[in-house]
Amino acid sequence: QVQLVESGGGLVQAGGSLRLSCAASGSFAGVNVMAWYRQAPGKQRELVARIFSSGNTNYADSVQGRFTISRDNALNTVYLQMNTLKPDDTAVYYCYIVAGYRGTGYWGQGTQVTVSS
């Protein structure tokens, strides 16, 4: 089994910063993609950022230049540094990884990020 433990969410004022962490543990053979998604009330879950084992990254247009995704392969941990936060960034943020030779996807339990205006 694979477990993802997220941390770092909370309440912050607009313009502030937060750093999310997600540590993967369990039995798996290598992590290919590590990503963060978010889901705001009444909206579909959307990709925020992802990072491949190569180090290549993708970002949603709405967070480009404000958020930075990184990973520590030795710790199987992915981070999301969020700067210049806006009220529109308010959502539950989910960690997602693709691991193992079958490319199985796993979700974290989610962490709430609330940005006040």
C-alpha positions in Angstrom: 0.0 0.0 0.0 1.0 3.6 -0.6 0.2 6.4 1.8 0.5 10.1 1.1 0.7 12.5 4.0 0.1 16.1 3.3 0.9 19.1 5.5 1.3 22.8 5.3 -2.2 24.1 4.6 -3.9 26.8 6.5 -5.3 30.3 6.5 -3.3 33.2 5.1 -4.0 36.7 3.9 -3.9 37.7 0.3 -0.3 38.3 -0.8 1.1 35.8 1.7 2.8 32.5 1.2 2.4 28.9 2.2 4.4 25.7 1.6 2.7 22.4 1.1 4.5 19.1 1.6 3.5 15.6 0.7 5.4 12.5 1.8 4.8 9.2 0.1 5.5 6.0 2.0 4.8 2.3 1.5 5.7 -0.3 -1.1 6.3 1.0 -4.6 9.0 0.9 -7.2 9.9 4.4 -8.1 7.8 7.5 -8.4 7.4 9.0 -11.9 5.1 11.9 -11.6 4.4 14.0 -8.5 1.7 16.6 -8.7 -0.6 18.9 -6.8 -4.3 19.4 -7.7 -6.9 21.6 -6.1 -10.6 21.7 -5.9 -12.6 24.8 -4.9 -16.2 24.6 -3.7 -18.5 23.9 -6.6 -15.7 23.5 -9.1 -13.9 20.5 -10.7 -10.6 19.3 -9.4 -7.8 20.9 -11.5 -4.1 20.4 -12.0 -2.0 23.0 -10.2 1.5 21.8 -11.0 3.4 18.5 -11.6 7.0 17.4 -11.7 8.4 14.4 -13.5 11.3 12.2 -12.4 13.4 14.1 -15.0 12.8 17.3 -13.1 10.6 18.8 -15.8 7.6 20.8 -14.5 4.2 22.0 -15.7 2.0 24.7 -14.1 -1.5 25.9 -14.6 -1.6 29.3 -16.2 -3.3 30.7 -13.1 -0.3 29.9 -10.8 2.6 30.3 -13.2 5.2 32.6 -11.7 3.7 32.4 -8.2 3.9 28.7 -7.3 7.0 26.4 -7.5 6.8 22.7 -7.3 9.9 20.7 -6.3 10.6 17.1 -5.1 13.1 15.3 -3.0 13.5 11.8 -4.6 15.4 10.4 -1.6 12.5 11.2 0.7 9.7 10.6 -1.9 8.4 14.0 -1.0 6.9 16.7 -3.2 6.6 20.4 -2.2 4.5 23.3 -3.4 5.8 26.8 -2.6 2.9 29.2 -3.0 3.7 32.9 -3.1 1.6 36.0 -3.7 -1.5 34.0 -2.8 -4.9 35.2 -3.9 -8.4 34.6 -2.6 -9.0 32.6 -5.9 -6.4 30.1 -4.7 -8.7 29.0 -1.9 -9.3 25.3 -2.3 -8.5 21.9 -1.0 -5.1 20.9 -2.3 -4.5 17.3 -3.1 -1.2 15.5 -3.6 -1.1 12.9 -6.5 1.7 10.6 -7.5 2.2 8.0 -10.2 4.3 5.2 -9.0 5.4 1.6 -9.8 6.0 -0.2 -13.1 2.3 -0.2 -13.8 2.0 3.6 -13.3 -0.6 3.5 -10.6 -2.0 6.8 -9.4 -2.4 7.6 -5.7 -4.2 10.5 -4.0 -3.5 12.2 -0.7 -6.3 13.1 1.7 -6.2 16.8 0.9 -5.3 19.9 2.8 -7.3 23.1 3.0 -5.8 26.4 1.9 -7.8 29.5 2.6 -6.7 32.9 1.4 -8.5 35.9 2.9 -8.9 39.2 1.1 
